[in-house]
Amino acid sequence: MTRKIRLGAFLPGGGQHIASWRHPDQPADGAVNFDFHRQLAQTAERGLFDAYFLADGLAASVGGTSEGGPARVAGFEPVTLFAALAPLTTHLGFIATASTTYEEPYNTARKFASLDLISQGRAGWNVVTTATEAAARNFNLDRQFPHAYRYKRAAEHVEVVRKLWDSFEDDIFIRDKASGDFYDRDKLHPADHKGEHFKVQGPLNVPRSPQGHPVIVQAGQSEDGRALAAATAEVIFTAHQHLSTAQEFYRDIKSRARELGRNPDHILIMPGVAPFVGRTDEEAREKYDALTSLIRDEDGVSLLNGLTGGTLDLTGYDLDAPLPPAPPTEGMKSRQALIRQIADENDFTIRQLFQWVATARGHYTIVGSVSRIADVLQEWFENEGADGFNILPPWLPTGLNDFVDLVIPELQRRGLFRTEYEGRTLRENLGLPFPVNRHAAARAAAQAAE
């Protein structure tokens, strides 16, 4: 089968760009407008996207370190939203974010298994460790846990969730009304997990779905993040400004996975891309300039305060001066380093920096014609930079419509993207294998050895 580009759609109702809510095309209440989210999901499915992706935070995005802009100060909890959207679609996957730092594995396993059943096998879990002091203060803490601790906890958290997802074998349910046998007790299994961070007996009280269990997604880029992703992830969202760094990340993850005994083809690496699409380069630049002109200085400063890990307060700085050094963070270390890289490579002032990262927060922004955008995606895809992309339309719904109506037909014309969905589950459409239940596999192995 010919390899195809995989596409996720990162579609926060409040928009990606910090000023997108001010654009005439975007509903100002988009973050909490369910009908708008329904429209976005159905447009993404019309464009044959693999999945609708949503990030999440565990604190209101307010104050001087807000990364989302005013329109994303509050919104829906992603799993709840996706449970409502799933019945309104038929093929689109739904990848929601949940925190290993502030959730217990049983809760995480239960809600994602439920979403997977409701969607008939179209759910994915974006594993995050949650890096803000504001979130810590909402969960009985004065300070967030150190970076290394969060990742150790995350690795065990994912291990427990996977054990719980294997509580039920696929053919456990008999449901024989005549005999009264509802399920095969030999095919129900406790987790019996006792580790450094968690003690969980199980079994889970939600069975497996048509895709076995939700797709595991991860976005870490630091050393700890790479180790976790190589060991556990099936899809990795990552941020790069250059093909060369994307290739280094791609090759490193695939190599680590191979060393861990995993098939590297079963880990899809999907960098974020924010496209300003025009029929010409000039039209695309006009769209970029129009949106950039809507940024308020205080919102731009707040954005950079958040992206530099909350350790640097730029309030009162000369916005036309260079970005000063930022103390190390216990937050998102890789993103702090990427923001510094962008500033240094482009010799940006503070103002120029927040204007450039206002859309994608460190992901790759492309301003250009349909052919230029398709050229970039093709180059990265064909040269070990990506298995696909997480598309971040700068404002909605127009940015998504532009990509669906203009870029996707060009990718299809080049033979790079599907013309119809391959299957009904998220795994089938991503080309990922069905996860065989560990207990069924052990029984089959024992029988084969007899």
C-alpha positions as CSV (number, residue, x, y, z in Angstrom):
1,M,0.0,0.0,0.0
2,T,1.4,3.4,-1.0
3,R,2.3,5.5,2.0
4,K,0.0,8.5,2.5
5,I,0.2,11.7,4.5
6,R,-1.8,11.6,7.8
7,L,-3.6,14.7,8.9
8,G,-4.8,15.9,12.3
9,A,-6.9,19.1,12.6
10,F,-6.1,21.2,15.7
11,L,-9.3,23.2,16.0
12,P,-9.8,25.1,19.3
13,G,-13.1,26.9,18.9
14,G,-11.5,30.1,20.1
15,G,-9.0,30.0,17.2
16,Q,-5.3,29.3,17.1
17,H,-4.1,32.8,16.6
18,I,-4.3,34.9,19.8
19,A,-6.3,37.6,18.0
20,S,-8.4,35.3,15.8
21,W,-11.5,36.0,17.7
22,R,-11.3,39.6,16.5
23,H,-11.3,38.5,12.8
24,P,-14.7,39.2,11.1
25,D,-15.0,35.6,10.0
26,Q,-14.6,34.0,13.4
27,P,-17.4,33.8,16.0
28,A,-16.3,35.7,19.1
29,D,-17.8,33.0,21.3
30,G,-16.3,30.1,19.4
31,A,-14.7,28.5,22.4
32,V,-18.0,27.7,24.0
33,N,-20.2,27.5,20.9
34,F,-21.1,23.9,20.4
35,D,-22.7,24.4,17.0
36,F,-19.5,26.0,15.8
37,H,-17.5,22.9,17.0
38,R,-20.0,20.7,15.1
39,Q,-19.4,22.7,12.0
40,L,-15.6,22.4,12.4
41,A,-15.8,18.6,12.9
42,Q,-18.0,18.1,9.9
43,T,-15.7,20.3,7.7
44,A,-12.7,18.3,8.9
45,E,-14.5,15.1,8.0
46,R,-15.4,16.5,4.6
47,G,-11.7,17.1,4.2
48,L,-10.9,13.5,5.1
49,F,-8.8,14.4,8.1
50,D,-7.8,11.5,10.4
51,A,-8.7,13.3,13.6
52,Y,-9.9,16.4,15.4
53,F,-7.3,17.2,18.0
54,L,-7.7,19.4,21.1
55,A,-5.1,20.5,23.7
56,D,-6.3,21.2,27.2
57,G,-5.2,23.1,30.3
58,L,-6.2,22.7,33.9
59,A,-6.3,26.4,34.8
60,A,-8.1,29.4,33.4
61,S,-5.9,31.1,30.8
62,V,-5.8,34.5,32.5
63,G,-3.2,37.0,33.8
64,G,0.2,37.8,32.5
65,T,1.2,34.4,31.2
66,S,-1.7,33.4,29.0
67,E,-0.7,31.4,25.9
68,G,-4.2,31.2,24.3
69,G,-5.3,34.7,24.0
70,P,-8.5,36.2,25.5
71,A,-10.9,34.0,23.6
72,R,-9.5,30.8,25.1
73,V,-9.8,31.9,28.7
74,A,-12.5,29.2,29.2
75,G,-13.9,26.5,27.1
76,F,-15.1,22.9,26.9
77,E,-13.5,19.9,28.5
78,P,-12.3,17.9,25.4
79,V,-13.6,14.4,26.2
80,T,-17.0,15.8,27.0
81,L,-17.1,17.8,23.8
82,F,-15.9,14.9,21.7
83,A,-18.5,12.6,23.2
84,A,-21.2,15.0,21.9
85,L,-19.5,15.4,18.5
86,A,-18.8,11.7,17.8
87,P,-22.5,10.8,16.9
88,L,-22.6,13.7,14.4
89,T,-19.7,12.2,12.4
90,T,-18.9,8.8,11.0
91,H,-15.1,8.5,10.3
92,L,-13.3,11.4,12.0
93,G,-11.2,10.5,14.9
94,F,-11.2,12.5,18.2
95,I,-7.9,13.0,20.1
96,A,-8.4,14.6,23.5
97,T,-5.8,15.7,26.0
98,A,-5.7,14.5,29.5
99,S,-3.0,14.9,32.2
100,T,-1.0,12.2,33.8
101,T,0.1,14.6,36.5
102,Y,-3.3,15.5,37.9
103,E,-5.5,12.5,36.9
104,E,-5.6,9.0,38.3
105,P,-5.1,6.2,35.8
106,Y,-8.5,4.6,36.5
107,N,-10.3,7.9,35.7
108,T,-8.3,8.4,32.5
109,A,-8.8,4.8,31.3
110,R,-12.5,4.9,32.0
111,K,-13.3,8.2,30.3
112,F,-11.3,7.4,27.1
113,A,-12.6,3.9,26.9
114,S,-16.1,5.4,27.1
115,L,-15.3,7.9,24.3
116,D,-13.9,5.0,22.3
117,L,-17.1,3.0,22.6
118,I,-19.4,6.1,22.0
119,S,-17.4,6.9,18.8
120,Q,-17.2,3.2,17.8
121,G,-13.4,3.1,17.8
122,R,-12.4,6.7,16.9
123,A,-10.8,7.9,20.2
124,G,-7.2,8.9,20.9
125,W,-5.6,10.1,24.2
126,N,-3.0,12.8,24.0
127,V,-0.8,12.1,27.0
128,V,0.5,15.3,28.7
129,T,2.3,16.0,32.0
130,T,0.7,19.5,32.5
131,A,3.3,22.2,33.0
132,T,2.1,25.4,34.8
133,E,2.2,26.7,38.3
134,A,-1.4,27.8,37.9
135,A,-2.5,24.2,37.3
136,A,-0.6,23.0,40.3
137,R,-2.4,25.5,42.6
138,N,-5.7,24.0,41.5
139,F,-4.7,20.5,42.7
140,N,-3.5,20.9,46.3
141,L,0.0,22.1,45.4
142,D,1.9,25.4,45.8
143,R,4.4,24.6,43.1
144,Q,4.3,22.2,40.1
145,F,6.2,19.0,40.3
146,P,9.7,18.9,38.7
147,H,10.0,18.1,35.1
148,A,11.7,14.7,35.6
149,Y,9.2,13.6,38.3
150,R,6.3,14.4,36.0
151,Y,7.7,12.2,33.2
152,K,8.4,9.2,35.6
153,R,4.9,9.4,36.8
154,A,3.6,9.7,33.2
155,A,5.4,6.5,32.1
156,E,3.8,4.5,34.9
157,H,0.4,6.2,34.4
158,V,0.3,5.1,30.8
159,E,1.4,1.6,31.8
160,V,-1.5,1.3,34.3
161,V,-4.0,2.7,31.8
162,R,-3.0,0.1,29.2
163,K,-3.4,-2.6,31.8
164,L,-6.9,-1.4,32.6
165,W,-7.8,-1.2,28.9
166,D,-7.0,-4.9,28.7
167,S,-9.3,-5.8,31.6
168,F,-11.9,-7.2,29.1
169,E,-10.9,-9.6,26.3
170,D,-12.6,-8.8,23.0
171,D,-15.0,-11.8,23.0
172,I,-15.8,-11.8,26.7
173,F,-19.6,-11.1,26.4
174,I,-21.9,-14.1,25.8
175,R,-25.2,-12.3,26.6
176,D,-27.1,-15.6,26.4
177,K,-30.6,-14.9,27.7
178,A,-31.6,-18.6,27.7
179,S,-28.7,-19.7,29.9
180,G,-28.3,-16.5,31.8
181,D,-24.6,-16.3,31.0
182,F,-23.7,-12.7,30.4
183,Y,-19.9,-12.9,30.2
184,D,-17.0,-15.3,30.4
185,R,-15.5,-14.8,33.8
186,D,-12.2,-16.3,32.6
187,K,-11.8,-13.3,30.2
188,L,-12.1,-10.6,32.8
189,H,-8.7,-9.6,34.3
190,P,-7.6,-7.3,37.2
191,A,-4.7,-4.9,36.6
192,D,-3.1,-5.8,40.0
193,H,-0.6,-2.9,39.6
194,K,1.7,-1.9,42.4
195,G,4.3,0.7,41.4
196,E,6.2,3.8,42.6
197,H,3.4,6.2,41.9
198,F,0.2,4.1,41.6
199,K,-1.5,1.1,43.2
200,V,-4.5,0.0,41.1
201,Q,-6.4,-3.3,41.4
202,G,-8.9,-3.1,38.6
203,P,-10.5,-4.4,36.5
204,L,-11.8,-1.4,34.6
205,N,-15.6,-1.2,34.3
206,V,-15.6,-0.3,30.6
207,P,-15.0,-2.9,27.9
208,R,-12.8,-2.6,24.7
209,S,-14.0,-0.9,21.5
210,P,-13.9,-2.0,17.9
211,Q,-10.3,-0.6,17.7
212,G,-9.1,-2.4,20.8
213,H,-8.3,0.7,22.8
214,P,-7.7,4.4,22.1
215,V,-4.7,5.5,20.1
216,I,-1.9,6.8,22.4
217,V,-0.7,10.2,21.3
218,Q,2.2,12.2,22.9
219,A,3.8,15.6,22.3
220,G,7.0,15.8,24.4
221,Q,10.2,16.9,22.7
222,S,12.6,17.1,25.6
223,E,14.9,14.1,26.5
224,D,12.3,12.8,29.0
225,G,9.5,13.5,26.4
226,R,11.4,11.6,23.7
227,A,12.0,8.6,25.9
228,L,8.3,8.4,26.9
229,A,7.1,8.9,23.3
230,A,9.4,6.2,21.9
231,A,8.2,3.7,24.6
232,T,4.5,4.4,24.6
233,A,3.2,6.7,21.7
234,E,1.6,5.6,18.5
235,V,1.3,9.2,17.2
236,I,3.7,12.0,18.2
237,F,2.9,15.7,17.7
238,T,6.1,17.8,17.5
239,A,7.2,21.3,16.7
240,H,10.0,22.2,14.3
241,Q,11.0,25.3,12.3
242,H,13.3,23.5,9.9
243,L,13.3,20.2,8.0
244,S,16.8,19.4,9.4
245,T,15.6,19.4,13.0
246,A,12.4,17.6,12.1
247,Q,14.6,14.9,10.5
248,E,16.8,14.6,13.6
249,F,13.7,14.1,15.7
250,Y,12.1,11.7,13.3
251,R,15.2,9.5,13.0
252,D,15.9,9.6,16.8
253,I,12.4,8.5,17.7
254,K,12.3,5.7,15.1
255,S,15.7,4.5,16.3
256,R,14.7,4.6,19.9
257,A,11.5,2.7,19.1
258,R,13.5,0.0,17.2
259,E,15.9,-0.4,20.1
260,L,12.9,-1.0,22.4
261,G,11.6,-3.7,20.1
262,R,8.8,-1.7,18.6
263,N,8.1,-1.4,14.9
264,P,9.0,2.2,14.0
265,D,6.4,2.2,11.3
266,H,3.8,2.0,14.1
267,I,4.8,5.4,15.5
268,L,3.5,8.2,13.3
269,I,5.4,11.6,13.7
270,M,3.2,14.6,12.8
271,P,4.8,18.1,13.2
272,G,2.4,21.0,13.6
273,V,1.9,23.3,10.7
274,A,0.0,26.6,10.6
275,P,-0.8,27.5,7.0
276,F,-2.0,30.9,5.7
277,V,-3.3,29.7,2.4
278,G,-3.7,32.0,-0.6
279,R,-4.2,31.4,-4.3
280,T,-1.0,33.4,-4.6
281,D,1.8,34.2,-2.2
282,E,0.5,37.8,-2.1
283,E,-3.0,36.8,-1.1
284,A,-1.6,34.6,1.7
285,R,0.6,37.5,2.9
286,E,-2.4,39.8,3.0
287,K,-4.3,37.3,5.2
288,Y,-1.3,37.0,7.5
289,D,-0.9,40.8,7.8
290,A,-4.6,41.3,8.4
291,L,-4.6,38.9,11.3
292,T,-1.3,40.1,12.7
293,S,-2.6,43.7,12.8
294,L,-5.3,42.6,15.4
295,I,-2.8,41.6,18.1
296,R,-2.8,43.8,21.2
297,D,0.7,44.4,22.7
298,E,-0.4,43.2,26.1
299,D,-1.7,39.9,24.7
300,G,1.5,39.4,22.8
301,V,3.6,39.9,25.9
302,S,1.3,37.6,27.9
303,L,1.9,34.9,25.2
304,L,5.7,35.1,25.4
305,N,5.5,35.1,29.2
306,G,3.7,31.8,29.0
307,L,5.9,30.3,26.2
308,T,9.1,31.1,28.1
309,G,7.9,28.9,31.0
310,G,6.6,31.7,33.2
311,T,10.1,32.5,34.4
312,L,10.4,35.8,32.4
313,D,8.0,38.7,32.8
314,L,8.3,41.0,29.8
315,T,5.8,43.5,31.1
316,G,7.4,46.9,30.8
317,Y,10.2,45.9,28.4
318,D,10.9,47.8,25.2
319,L,8.9,45.7,22.6
320,D,11.3,46.8,19.9
321,A,14.3,45.4,21.8
322,P,15.7,41.8,21.7
323,L,14.2,39.0,23.9
324,P,16.2,38.9,27.1
325,P,17.5,35.6,28.6
326,A,14.9,33.5,30.4
327,P,15.7,31.5,33.6
328,P,15.2,27.7,33.2
329,T,11.7,26.4,33.7
330,E,10.2,23.3,35.3
331,G,7.5,23.7,32.7
332,M,7.7,23.0,29.0
333,K,11.5,23.0,28.6
334,S,11.5,22.1,24.9
335,R,9.1,24.9,24.0
336,Q,11.1,27.5,26.0
337,A,14.2,26.4,24.0
338,L,12.3,26.6,20.7
339,I,11.0,30.1,21.3
340,R,14.6,31.2,22.1
341,Q,15.7,29.5,18.8
342,I,13.1,31.4,16.8
343,A,14.1,34.7,18.3
344,D,17.8,34.2,17.8
345,E,17.7,32.8,14.3
346,N,15.5,35.6,12.9
347,D,17.0,38.4,15.1
348,F,13.5,39.2,16.2
349,T,12.5,41.9,18.6
350,I,10.0,41.1,21.3
351,R,7.2,42.5,19.1
352,Q,8.3,40.6,16.0
353,L,8.6,37.4,18.0
354,F,5.1,37.5,19.4
355,Q,3.7,38.5,16.0
356,W,5.4,35.4,14.5
357,V,4.5,32.9,17.2
358,A,0.9,34.3,17.8
359,T,-0.5,31.7,15.4
360,A,1.3,28.5,16.2
361,R,3.3,29.0,19.4
362,G,6.5,27.5,18.0
363,H,5.0,25.2,15.3
364,Y,5.9,25.9,11.7
365,T,4.0,28.8,10.1
366,I,3.8,28.8,6.3
367,V,2.5,31.9,4.5
368,G,2.1,31.1,0.8
369,S,0.2,29.8,-2.2
370,V,-1.4,26.4,-2.4
371,S,1.5,24.9,-4.4
372,R,4.1,26.4,-1.9
373,I,2.3,24.8,1.1
374,A,1.9,21.5,-0.7
375,D,5.6,21.6,-1.7
376,V,6.7,22.0,2.0
377,L,4.4,19.2,3.2
378,Q,5.6,16.9,0.4
379,E,9.3,17.7,1.1
380,W,9.0,16.9,4.8
381,F,6.9,13.8,4.2
382,E,9.2,12.3,1.5
383,N,12.5,13.1,3.4
384,E,12.1,11.6,6.8
385,G,10.7,14.7,8.4
386,A,7.1,13.6,8.9
387,D,4.6,10.8,8.5
388,G,1.9,13.5,8.5
389,F,1.0,16.8,10.0
390,N,-1.2,18.4,12.7
391,I,-2.7,21.3,10.8
392,L,-3.3,24.5,12.9
393,P,-5.6,26.8,10.9
394,P,-4.8,30.4,12.1
395,W,-8.5,31.4,12.4
396,L,-11.8,29.6,12.0
397,P,-13.7,28.5,10.0
398,T,-11.9,30.2,7.1
399,G,-8.5,28.8,7.7
400,L,-9.9,25.3,7.9
401,N,-12.0,25.8,4.8
402,D,-9.0,27.2,2.9
403,F,-7.0,24.1,3.7
404,V,-9.9,21.7,2.9
405,D,-10.9,23.4,-0.3
406,L,-7.5,24.4,-1.7
407,V,-4.6,22.4,-0.2
408,I,-6.2,18.9,0.1
409,P,-7.2,18.7,-3.6
410,E,-3.6,19.5,-4.5
411,L,-2.2,16.8,-2.1
412,Q,-4.7,14.4,-3.7
413,R,-3.7,15.4,-7.2
414,R,-0.1,14.6,-6.2
415,G,-1.1,11.2,-4.9
416,L,-0.1,12.1,-1.3
417,F,-3.4,12.0,0.5
418,R,-6.4,9.7,0.5
419,T,-9.5,10.3,-1.6
420,E,-11.7,8.3,0.8
421,Y,-11.4,6.9,4.3
422,E,-9.7,3.5,4.5
423,G,-11.8,2.3,7.5
424,R,-14.1,3.2,10.2
425,T,-11.8,3.3,13.2
426,L,-9.0,5.8,13.9
427,R,-6.5,3.0,13.9
428,E,-7.6,1.8,10.5
429,N,-7.4,5.2,9.0
430,L,-4.0,5.9,10.5
431,G,-2.7,2.5,9.4
432,L,-1.9,1.4,13.0
433,P,-2.2,-2.2,14.1
434,F,-5.0,-3.6,16.3
435,P,-3.7,-4.0,19.9
436,V,-4.1,-7.6,20.8
437,N,-5.3,-8.1,24.4
438,R,-2.3,-9.1,26.5
439,H,-4.2,-11.9,28.3
440,A,-5.6,-13.3,25.1
441,A,-2.1,-13.2,23.6
442,A,-0.6,-15.0,26.6
443,R,-3.3,-17.7,26.4
444,A,-2.6,-18.2,22.7
445,A,1.1,-18.4,23.2
446,A,0.7,-21.0,26.0
447,Q,-1.6,-23.1,23.8
448,A,0.8,-22.9,20.9
449,A,3.7,-24.1,23.2
450,E,1.7,-27.2,24.3
